[in-house]
Amino acid sequence: MFNFWLILLWSILLIGSMSIGGYFMFRKFLKSLPKADGRSQLDWQNHYIEASRHMWTDETKAFLEKLVSPVPKPFRDVAKHSIAAKIGQIALESGAPQVTMEHCLEGYILATPRRDYKSLVAFLKKNNIDYTKYKHILEEAN
């Protein structure tokens, strides 16, 4: 009888793990599909990263590290990449000569899923980061 429960528990654990992994793989697959312009979401992220690489200063790189610090370690690199791409897009579209703290903050807010805005605001308040200029973006989510 013990073997039956052990096998059942192991089966549930295995199926659960495979389901979670499959979910994240499917999300990545959807991001890699080309859109109407022929480029995928990942292609655009890589484009903005490469196009804005020369615009980053040591100060803005350190600020980006601080912004992604609440993200769990296994997901931090992916989050950092997508946030940096959004920041690069904003900086390039504004025609700025370099990435500023304002670009970082706006890109951070826009790249963060709306469901996480509550924790985003708590993190910004905890670190005394002024986000009042972008409060309208956060309020649109509600």
N, CA, C and O of each residue as an XYZ file, in Angstrom:
568
protein
N       0.821     -1.196      0.000
C       0.000      0.000      0.000
C       0.869      1.265      0.000
O       0.544      2.258     -0.652
N       1.974      1.206      0.742
C       2.885      2.353      0.787
C       3.444      2.661     -0.596
O       3.569      3.827     -0.971
N       3.783      1.614     -1.359
C       4.325      1.805     -2.704
C       3.320      2.497     -3.618
O       3.702      3.320     -4.450
N       2.056      2.173     -3.469
C       1.014      2.800     -4.275
C       0.987      4.304     -4.035
O       0.954      5.083     -4.987
N       1.002      4.722     -2.761
C       0.956      6.148     -2.439
C       2.225      6.863     -2.871
O       2.178      8.022     -3.284
N       3.342      6.188     -2.780
C       4.605      6.778     -3.214
C       4.602      7.006     -4.723
O       5.024      8.058     -5.204
N       4.130      6.022     -5.449
C       4.052      6.152     -6.907
C       3.038      7.227     -7.295
O       3.289      8.005     -8.215
N       1.918      7.279     -6.616
C       0.906      8.300     -6.894
C       1.449      9.698     -6.617
O       1.274     10.605     -7.430
N       2.102      9.876     -5.482
C       2.689     11.171     -5.133
C       3.756     11.564     -6.147
O       3.799     12.711     -6.593
N       4.606     10.627     -6.505
C       5.661     10.902     -7.489
C       5.051     11.274     -8.844
O       5.556     12.171     -9.519
N       3.990     10.605     -9.243
C       3.322     10.895    -10.515
C       2.740     12.301    -10.514
O       2.879     13.035    -11.492
N       2.093     12.674     -9.422
C       1.509     14.016     -9.311
C       2.602     15.073     -9.351
O       2.459     16.094    -10.024
N       3.690     14.831     -8.636
C       4.809     15.764     -8.625
C       5.422     15.907    -10.020
O       5.725     17.016    -10.460
N       5.599     14.801    -10.697
C       6.181     14.809    -12.032
C       5.281     15.531    -13.034
O       5.757     16.356    -13.814
N       3.999     15.229    -13.015
C       3.054     15.886    -13.927
C       2.964     17.384    -13.624
O       2.905     18.199    -14.545
N       2.952     17.744    -12.359
C       2.916     19.155    -11.978
C       4.144     19.907    -12.452
O       4.028     21.009    -12.987
N       5.315     19.327    -12.263
C       6.559     19.965    -12.700
C       6.605     20.129    -14.215
O       7.023     21.169    -14.725
N       6.178     19.106    -14.915
C       6.169     19.174    -16.379
C       5.161     20.212    -16.872
O       5.409     20.881    -17.875
N       4.050     20.351    -16.194
C       3.040     21.340    -16.579
C       3.562     22.756    -16.394
O       3.377     23.611    -17.260
N       4.209     22.997    -15.271
C       4.766     24.325    -15.011
C       5.846     24.657    -16.039
O       5.859     25.755    -16.595
N       6.736     23.728    -16.288
C       7.782     23.942    -17.288
C       7.209     24.154    -18.677
O       7.681     25.013    -19.421
N       6.203     23.383    -19.029
C       5.551     23.525    -20.328
C       4.878     24.873    -20.488
O       4.894     25.454    -21.573
N       4.285     25.375    -19.410
C       3.647     26.691    -19.450
C       4.662     27.765    -19.808
O       4.410     28.591    -20.685
N       5.817     27.759    -19.130
C       6.833     28.772    -19.405
C       7.457     28.593    -20.783
O       7.801     29.579    -21.436
N       7.608     27.364    -21.231
C       8.133     27.131    -22.581
C       7.142     27.623    -23.631
O       7.550     28.185    -24.647
N       5.855     27.420    -23.402
C       4.846     27.877    -24.344
C       4.815     29.397    -24.414
O       4.664     29.961    -25.498
N       4.956     30.072    -23.271
C       5.012     31.543    -23.273
C       6.198     32.038    -24.073
O       6.075     33.003    -24.828
N       7.347     31.394    -23.921
C       8.539     31.774    -24.672
C       8.310     31.532    -26.170
O       8.722     32.341    -27.002
N       7.656     30.423    -26.508
C       7.345     30.118    -27.895
C       6.456     31.212    -28.497
O       6.694     31.647    -29.623
N       5.448     31.653    -27.768
C       4.558     32.698    -28.278
C       5.314     34.003    -28.520
O       5.027     34.718    -29.481
N       6.273     34.315    -27.657
C       7.069     35.531    -27.842
C       7.983     35.440    -29.056
O       8.381     36.463    -29.613
N       8.316     34.227    -29.467
C       9.232     34.073    -30.598
C       8.511     34.025    -31.944
O       9.163     33.997    -32.988
N       7.179     34.016    -31.936
C       6.428     34.015    -33.192
C       6.485     35.395    -33.838
O       6.339     36.403    -33.146
N       6.696     35.456    -35.156
C       6.750     36.756    -35.832
C       5.389     37.455    -35.827
O       4.342     36.822    -35.958
N       5.441     38.758    -35.675
C       4.224     39.578    -35.722
C       3.994     40.028    -37.167
O       4.629     39.502    -38.081
N       3.109     40.980    -37.381
C       2.767     41.448    -38.724
C       3.966     42.079    -39.433
O       4.054     42.036    -40.660
N       4.885     42.662    -38.671
C       6.055     43.305    -39.283
C       7.179     42.317    -39.593
O       8.221     42.713    -40.116
N       6.980     41.048    -39.278
C       7.974     40.019    -39.578
C       8.976     39.766    -38.468
O       9.798     38.856    -38.575
N       8.923     40.553    -37.407
C       9.838     40.374    -36.280
C       9.050     39.955    -35.050
O       7.915     40.387    -34.847
N       9.660     39.114    -34.238
C       9.000     38.667    -33.022
C       9.251     39.659    -31.889
O      10.052     40.585    -32.018
N       8.554     39.445    -30.788
C       8.743     40.296    -29.616
C      10.181     40.179    -29.112
O      10.764     41.174    -28.681
N      10.756     38.987    -29.159
C      12.145     38.794    -28.737
C      13.121     39.486    -29.686
O      14.140     40.020    -29.247
N      12.810     39.480    -30.998
C      13.651     40.188    -31.966
C      13.679     41.680    -31.670
O      14.735     42.311    -31.718
N      12.515     42.240    -31.365
C      12.451     43.671    -31.048
C      13.196     43.983    -29.752
O      13.879     45.003    -29.659
N      13.069     43.112    -28.758
C      13.807     43.334    -27.511
C      15.302     43.357    -27.788
O      16.007     44.247    -27.313
N      15.788     42.391    -28.548
C      17.218     42.345    -28.868
C      17.652     43.568    -29.682
O      18.750     44.089    -29.487
N      16.793     44.020    -30.586
C      17.102     45.209    -31.384
C      17.281     46.434    -30.489
O      18.260     47.169    -30.623
N      16.334     46.650    -29.577
C      16.419     47.824    -28.702
C      17.609     47.734    -27.744
O      18.223     48.751    -27.422
N      17.933     46.540    -27.293
C      19.100     46.360    -26.417
C      20.377     46.760    -27.171
O      21.192     47.531    -26.664
N      20.534     46.229    -28.375
C      21.746     46.501    -29.156
C      21.820     47.961    -29.599
O      22.892     48.564    -29.562
N      20.703     48.526    -30.011
C      20.693     49.903    -30.500
C      20.966     50.920    -29.396
O      21.473     52.008    -29.668
N      20.635     50.576    -28.158
C      20.819     51.526    -27.050
C      21.998     51.167    -26.144
O      22.208     51.821    -25.122
N      22.757     50.153    -26.499
C      23.862     49.695    -25.639
C      24.851     50.820    -25.316
O      25.317     50.929    -24.182
N      25.165     51.642    -26.297
C      26.139     52.728    -26.100
C      25.586     53.886    -25.273
O      26.345     54.758    -24.850
N      24.294     53.907    -25.040
C      23.653     55.023    -24.342
C      23.619     54.854    -22.823
O      23.293     55.798    -22.103
N      23.949     53.675    -22.337
C      23.863     53.399    -20.911
C      25.093     53.945    -20.183
O      26.218     53.828    -20.668
N      24.860     54.541    -19.017
C      25.958     54.982    -18.155
C      26.073     54.019    -16.982
O      25.190     53.192    -16.755
N      27.163     54.134    -16.245
C      27.325     53.276    -15.066
C      26.213     53.534    -14.048
O      25.745     52.617    -13.374
N      25.800     54.796    -13.952
C      24.748     55.167    -13.000
C      23.412     54.527    -13.375
O      22.706     54.011    -12.509
N      23.064     54.558    -14.662
C      21.785     53.979    -15.078
C      21.826     52.448    -15.031
O      20.802     51.816    -14.774
N      22.980     51.853    -15.271
C      23.114     50.393    -15.136
C      22.905     49.977    -13.682
O      22.236     48.984    -13.397
N      23.486     50.751    -12.768
C      23.324     50.455    -11.339
C      21.864     50.645    -10.915
O      21.344     49.884    -10.099
N      21.207     51.669    -11.477
C      19.797     51.906    -11.155
C      18.928     50.763    -11.673
O      17.982     50.354    -11.000
N      19.237     50.247    -12.857
C      18.507     49.096    -13.395
C      18.682     47.882    -12.485
O      17.724     47.157    -12.219
N      19.903     47.666    -12.010
C      20.150     46.549    -11.078
C      19.300     46.702     -9.818
O      18.756     45.727     -9.301
N      19.196     47.921     -9.340
C      18.391     48.181     -8.140
C      16.911     47.916     -8.423
O      16.205     47.361     -7.580
N      16.445     48.310     -9.606
C      15.039     48.127     -9.949
C      14.653     46.655    -10.071
O      13.541     46.276     -9.705
N      15.556     45.826    -10.578
C      15.225     44.406    -10.752
C      15.563     43.567     -9.527
O      15.343     42.356     -9.537
N      16.088     44.177     -8.485
C      16.473     43.425     -7.289
C      15.321     42.674     -6.615
O      15.576     41.618     -6.036
N      14.050     43.155     -6.653
C      12.987     42.369     -6.018
C      12.561     41.129     -6.818
O      11.846     40.275     -6.295
N      12.987     41.028     -8.056
C      12.612     39.871     -8.880
C      13.379     38.648     -8.372
O      14.583     38.740     -8.130
N      12.712     37.515     -8.209
C      13.409     36.302     -7.757
C      14.598     35.971     -8.670
O      14.523     36.131     -9.889
N      15.677     35.513     -8.066
C      16.935     35.265     -8.769
C      16.796     34.450    -10.066
O      17.409     34.827    -11.065
N      16.023     33.353    -10.100
C      15.940     32.581    -11.346
C      15.326     33.350    -12.524
O      15.585     33.020    -13.681
N      14.517     34.371    -12.231
C      13.839     35.122    -13.286
C      14.458     36.496    -13.525
O      14.027     37.218    -14.424
N      15.455     36.863    -12.738
C      16.003     38.217    -12.781
C      16.626     38.575    -14.124
O      16.431     39.692    -14.604
N      17.367     37.666    -14.741
C      18.013     37.976    -16.018
C      16.994     38.234    -17.123
O      17.165     39.145    -17.933
N      15.945     37.438    -17.151
C      14.907     37.624    -18.165
C      14.182     38.951    -17.934
O      13.921     39.689    -18.884
N      13.861     39.251    -16.689
C      13.190     40.509    -16.361
C      14.090     41.691    -16.697
O      13.630     42.690    -17.248
N      15.358     41.576    -16.367
C      16.310     42.656    -16.646
C      16.407     42.909    -18.148
O      16.469     44.059    -18.583
N      16.420     41.847    -18.932
C      16.519     41.975    -20.379
C      15.288     42.686    -20.950
O      15.427     43.597    -21.766
N      14.099     42.283    -20.533
C      12.889     42.899    -21.078
C      12.725     44.343    -20.595
O      12.250     45.193    -21.348
N      13.110     44.625    -19.358
C      13.031     45.994    -18.849
C      14.055     46.877    -19.553
O      13.744     48.008    -19.925
N      15.270     46.373    -19.740
C      16.304     47.146    -20.443
C      15.892     47.421    -21.885
O      16.189     48.490    -22.417
N      15.212     46.472    -22.522
C      14.737     46.682    -23.890
C      13.703     47.799    -23.931
O      13.741     48.642    -24.827
N      12.779     47.815    -22.974
C      11.756     48.864    -22.931
C      12.404     50.221    -22.654
O      12.020     51.230    -23.247
N      13.387     50.243    -21.754
C      14.095     51.489    -21.455
C      14.824     51.975    -22.704
O      14.769     53.160    -23.030
N      15.503     51.076    -23.400
C      16.202     51.432    -24.631
C      15.251     51.960    -25.686
O      15.571     52.923    -26.383
N      14.083     51.340    -25.812
C      13.079     51.793    -26.771
C      12.652     53.223    -26.451
O      12.576     54.065    -27.346
N      12.377     53.495    -25.188
C      11.941     54.833    -24.774
C      13.034     55.855    -25.044
O      12.760     56.938    -25.561
N      14.270     55.517    -24.699
C      15.387     56.445    -24.907
C      15.609     56.710    -26.396
O      15.840     57.852    -26.791
N      15.543     55.672    -27.217
C      15.743     55.845    -28.657
C      14.624     56.667    -29.288
O      14.880     57.541    -30.115
N      13.387     56.385    -28.896
C      12.255     57.111    -29.458
C      12.224     58.571    -29.028
O      11.693     59.420    -29.744
N      12.790     58.865    -27.865
C      12.817     60.258    -27.411
C      13.990     61.021    -28.026
O      14.054     62.245    -27.917
N      14.911     60.314    -28.666
C      16.058     60.967    -29.302
C      17.106     61.434    -28.310
O      17.919     62.298    -28.637
N      17.106     60.891    -27.129
C      18.050     61.293    -26.089
C      19.457     60.781    -26.421
O      19.602     59.724    -27.034
N      20.482     61.522    -26.021
C      21.855     61.074    -26.280
C      22.289     59.925    -25.367
O      23.195     59.163    -25.706
N      21.640     59.808    -24.217
C      21.955     58.706    -23.300
C      20.728     58.351    -22.478
O      19.779     59.130    -22.381
N      20.763     57.168    -21.892
C      19.670     56.703    -21.039
C      19.751     57.454    -19.715
O      20.814     57.535    -19.100
N      18.620     58.001    -19.283
C      18.571     58.744    -18.023
C      17.788     57.940    -16.980
O      17.190     56.908    -17.284
N      17.811     58.438    -15.762
C      17.054     57.802    -14.683
C      15.554     57.841    -14.993
O      14.828     56.905    -14.657
N      15.085     58.924    -15.635
C      13.670     59.021    -15.998
C      13.293     57.944    -17.007
O      12.226     57.338    -16.909
N      14.186     57.707    -17.990
C      13.929     56.628    -18.947
C      13.843     55.285    -18.214
O      12.974     54.462    -18.502
N      14.753     55.081    -17.268
C      14.769     53.821    -16.512
C      13.469     53.621    -15.746
O      12.883     52.539    -15.768
N      13.031     54.663    -15.076
C      11.815     54.552    -14.272
C      10.582     54.327    -15.146
O       9.743     53.484    -14.831
N      10.472     55.078    -16.238
C       9.324     54.903    -17.136
C       9.341     53.515    -17.782
O       8.304     52.858    -17.866
N      10.508     53.071    -18.235
C      10.627     51.755    -18.842
C      10.321     50.645    -17.854
O       9.701     49.642    -18.207
N      10.758     50.829    -16.612
C      10.489     49.854    -15.553
C       8.988     49.717    -15.327
O       8.473     48.605    -15.204
N       8.296     50.837    -15.275
C       6.852     50.819    -15.042
C       6.125     50.193    -16.232
O       5.233     49.364    -16.051
N       6.506     50.588    -17.447
C       5.827     50.073    -18.634
C       6.119     48.597    -18.893
O       5.270     47.888    -19.433
N       7.310     48.126    -18.514
C       7.670     46.726    -18.743
C       7.118     45.801    -17.672
O       7.090     44.584    -17.857
N       6.681     46.360    -16.565
C       6.134     45.550    -15.482
C       4.680     45.203    -15.777
O       3.902     46.091    -16.126
N       4.295     43.948    -15.648
C       2.886     43.585    -15.863
C       1.977     44.328    -14.883
O       2.345     44.558    -13.731
N       0.808     44.692    -15.350
C      -0.134     45.463    -14.527
C      -0.494     44.761    -13.220
O      -0.755     45.418    -12.212
N      -0.508     43.443    -13.232
C      -0.860     42.707    -12.015
C       0.169     42.919    -10.899
O      -0.124     42.677     -9.729
N       1.376     43.373    -11.264
C       2.441     43.582    -10.286
C       2.618     45.038     -9.875
O       3.573     45.368     -9.172
N       1.706     45.918    -10.305
C       1.856     47.340     -9.995
C       1.815     47.623     -8.496
O       2.482     48.544     -8.024
N       1.048     46.850     -7.750
C       0.946     47.079     -6.302
C       2.316     46.867     -5.636
O       2.747     47.683     -4.821
N       2.983     45.781     -5.983
C       4.312     45.535     -5.410
C       5.348     46.496     -5.982
O       6.309     46.844     -5.297
N       5.165     46.927     -7.227
C       6.063     47.911     -7.834
C       6.016     49.219     -7.050
O       7.056     49.783     -6.708
N       4.820     49.693     -6.773
C       4.656     50.940     -6.017
C       5.232     50.789     -4.612
O       5.885     51.704     -4.109
N       4.999     49.653     -3.982
C       5.555     49.424     -2.637
C       7.087     49.459     -2.679
O       7.720     50.024     -1.786
N       7.680     48.858     -3.712
C       9.137     48.872     -3.841
C       9.656     50.288     -4.054
O      10.658     50.674     -3.452
N       8.985     51.070     -4.906
C       9.420     52.446     -5.171
C       9.313     53.303     -3.907
O      10.201     54.106     -3.619
N       8.230     53.128     -3.158
C       8.070     53.881     -1.905
C       9.131     53.481     -0.888
O       9.704     54.335     -0.212
N       9.387     52.192     -0.782
C      10.373     51.689      0.176
C      11.762     52.257     -0.099
O      12.523     52.522      0.831
N      12.093     52.445     -1.384
C      13.407     52.953     -1.762
C      13.422     54.460     -2.015
O      14.397     54.993     -2.543
N      12.340     55.143     -1.638
C      12.231     56.598     -1.788
C      12.521     57.054     -3.219
O      13.259     58.016     -3.434
N      11.946     56.369     -4.178
C      12.084     56.734     -5.576
C      10.817     57.477     -5.982
O       9.711     56.952     -5.850
N      10.985     58.705     -6.478
C       9.853     59.540     -6.843
C       9.271     59.073     -8.176
O       9.936     59.141     -9.210
N       8.055     58.609     -8.147
C       7.388     58.113     -9.350
C       6.145     58.938     -9.700
O       5.337     58.514    -10.526
N       5.988     60.103     -9.083
C       4.780     60.911     -9.282
C       4.587     61.309    -10.744
O       3.453     61.455    -11.201
N       5.681     61.485    -11.477
C       5.589     61.864    -12.894
C       4.898     60.771    -13.712
O       4.317     61.053    -14.760
N       4.958     59.533    -13.238
C       4.408     58.391    -13.978
C       3.194     57.771    -13.285
O       2.783     56.657    -13.609
N       2.632     58.504    -12.335
C       1.489     57.987    -11.591
C       0.290     57.729    -12.515
O      -0.503     56.820    -12.267
N       0.164     58.520    -13.567
C      -0.960     58.342    -14.503
C      -0.905     56.967    -15.189
O      -1.948     56.387    -15.493
N       0.291     56.451    -15.430
C       0.426     55.125    -16.041
C      -0.078     54.060    -15.080
O      -0.768     53.121    -15.477
N       0.280     54.222    -13.805
C      -0.131     53.253    -12.789
C      -1.632     53.313    -12.540
O      -2.251     52.288    -12.254
N      -2.222     54.493    -12.644
C      -3.650     54.639    -12.385
C      -4.497     54.126    -13.535
O      -5.646     53.736    -13.326
N      -3.950     54.117    -14.751
C      -4.690     53.592    -15.898
C      -4.986     52.109    -15.743
O      -5.945     51.593    -16.317
N      -4.152     51.428    -14.960
C      -4.326     49.993    -14.771
C      -5.540     49.676    -13.903
O      -6.101     48.585    -14.008
N      -5.946     50.594    -13.065
C      -7.071     50.329    -12.155
C      -8.392     50.622    -12.766
O      -9.424     50.446    -12.119
